[in-house]
Amino acid sequence: MELDTGLIYAYASEFLKEDLGRGDFTTQAVVRGGAKARGVFLAKEDLILCGLEFAEAVFAVLDGSIQLESRAYDGEALKAGSSFARLEGPAAVLLAGERTALNLIQRMSGIANLTRTYVDTIAGTGAQIVDTRKTTPGLRLIEKYAVTVGGGRNHRFGLDDGILIKDNHIALAGGIRRAVELARNHASHMMRIEVEVTTPAGAEEAVRAGADIVMLDNMKAPDVAESVRLIKELSARTIVEASGGISLDNVLEIANAGVDIISVGAITHSAAAVDISMKIAPI
């Protein structure tokens, strides 16, 4: 995924408003006006780097003359102790932008890091790791970008991005077949219909009803394998997704059951921020 530069700067501006408030009182009090400094970003653990463009935008919004020099790129694996970027400019600007820039890189790299772990765990199975809508409100685009940097792919960005019929929809519609019929009558010919099921019998019913994608929700691996068999016998073109209860402990077993997609909410909602610091020194 590529992000528009103007959008990145808009995000950076909003994030800075939250942190700066009426100004950096500490820096105004203890750092002399006009002082220059150099900042160096350091990885304090092994990680997959993500968020450099956002960090650069943070400082550029504060002072358009500042440029971040990178020694690495988003998606690159860094070893603990690596210095991966530097910048020079007014000390007050580096201090004012430090925490916002670090928060972004740490959060985004944490998501990329965890995503890469899942992707590597199922490498060679033919399944793909995708994210979910379980993201931080207001940060979905950023977090989903980080997933792609880690080697994952994106599921829906929002409710207007596809039709996914879940258990509550099925209950309100009066069953799987009726829900798919209603969705098919409403949907554009460009839009595929996905149905969430919890049993192999439900998977078979969804395919017979005309679902394009079947989501196997919270199923154990044996039931996943049985569902895949039933689905592919009825329609080889139907995409099979596994979701719910996916962890690093069972993701390989689920992938080996034959699914096409594995959606993992944990890669966004439970990713731990990585440890990165910025050391600032006077010039």
PyMOL commands that set and color helices and strands:
alter all, ss='L'
color gray80, all
select helices_A, chain A and resi 5-20+25-30+52-62+91-121+140-149+159-161+167-173+176-186+200-209+221-234+251-256+266-269
alter helices_A, ss='H'
color red, helices_A
select strands_A, chain A and resi 36-43+47-48+69-70+77-78+83-90+128-130+163-165+193-197+213-217+239-243+261-263+276-282
alter strands_A, ss='S'
color yellow, strands_A
deselect
rebuild
show_as cartoon
